[in-house]
Amino acid sequence: MSQQPATTAAQAAPVANVIVPKRWRRLAAVVAPLWADNNEGSILSTLAPVIIAAISLPLAAVGILTSIAKFVSIVFGPIWAFVARKTNRKMTFVVATAMTGILTALTGLSQDYTHIIIFYGLSAVFVAAALPIVSEITTDLFDEKSRGRASGYTWGAISLLGSIAGPLIGQLANVEDGWRYGFFIWGGLTFLTALIMLFFFKDPGLGASEPTTSMMTAEQRAANERITGAKLRQMFAIPTFTLMLVQRLISGHLLIASFGIIFLVQEYGFDTAVAAIVTLPFGIGYLVGTFGGGLVTDALQRRFPRAGRIGVLQFAQLGFGVVALVGTQFDWGSIWIFAAFWAVMGFMQGLNPGVNRPIVAAVVPPELRGAAFALMLSVFEGLAYALFNLVAGLLAEAIGLQQVMFWIPGVLMLVNAAFVTLLYRTYPRDVERLEKLLLARTDSVSTVRS
């Protein structure tokens, strides 16, 4: 009974939304290195056929290299999130991105399989910093009502720039040692984005977009930021978050990015430069999915707060699985028909960032979101990506890439869509639980100030 007046008071005097100054400009500055880090693997995936021929790699090498990078991110993603929280988020990301650029350039000097594994693996250590840090910063820049749009714009821009670069990178297949120049160029661009963030980004601070956090004193904010064993157990006790971890673990659509081009080359006879054309429509589709999907998701969430985001997430998984089955299992003859399927798959995949990040942010307290994003994106998504690529590389030599594409981006994504149904039950309850927690904090802050 003693808590009832406090809750009523908090509800009677709701806290206004907080608009972080220059939030879109700050987002652009932090997205630049994220784009470079996120697309660092595009050199390998796009030019895989010529790299395999140049230094005599087995077909499984693409899957092995990609899986090594992801296994590394599983370990180092949470470590970077911890380091950023204990030191300085901005400088941690700047240093990690600069080192990524240097090591990416050094990968172009590889003379054999061992060299490329070492340099590619070391660069993955620093690439792992990007996802958890930027995901947390984005939730600090934007409030609950605009996070879907912000995440959508972020990943749409990243995909569009990457897809434009894809066909250009593909042209390096026609240049002697062009794959080496690709690593050199990308390394230089990555280092440049680190400088952009260094000079043009200002960290908004943890919880800057949360009304309750912005009201707190420095001492109160520090107390909430402190991560303890009890808080981590609290995070895993959130049903929606646990289900989202499993959902990322069975996301087979990630395989299209790493094996899509080599699949078209080996199964349907296109040369590398022609096959690379599909990266542009994929990126455009992804852009439409993230930009439009973010807007639609935010609108649906306002109209159907209990199920809007979950419905979009389920539609994205189901749509991708169906299109992957139709688009990869038949010889459509023209690269432009394949490009159309890649565009639709890009659209379906593009719906994800604008919905899964806001889902997690809506159920996890602000002080735990960095760790939550590290677990979901670096550990669980990274583990899925690593395992799928490793298995795909090995199975490709045994049963062929066409069967790999049937089971992982196709059938598994249909299973994923069915699994998402469980979120309809847990999400509304977990959102309500977090809202009550934040209201309690608001009342606590108001009591201290009075």
Secondary structure, DSSP 8 states (H G I E B T S, - for coil): -TTHHHHHHHHHS-------TTHHHHHHHHHHHHHHHHTTTHHHHHSHHHHHHHTT--THHHHHHHHHHHHHHHHHHHHHHHHHHHS-HHHHHHHHHHHHHHHHHHHTT--SHHHHHHHHHHHHHHHTTHHHHHHHHHHHHS-TTTHHHHHHHHHHHHHHHHHHHHHHHHHGGGSTTHHHHHHHHHHHHHHHHHHHHHHH-----TTTT-HHHHTS-HHHHHHHH---HHHHHHHHT-HHHHHHHHHHHT-GGGHHHHHHHHHHHHHH---HHHHGGGHHHHHHHHHHHHHHHHHHHHHHHHHSTTTHHHHHHHHHHHHHHHHHHHHHSS--SSHHHHHHHHHHHHHHHHTTHHHHHHHHHHHS-GGGHHHHHIIIIIIIHHHHHHHHHHHHHHHHHHH-HHHHHIIIIIIHHHHHHHHGGGHHHHHHHHHHHHHHHHHHHHHHHHHHH-
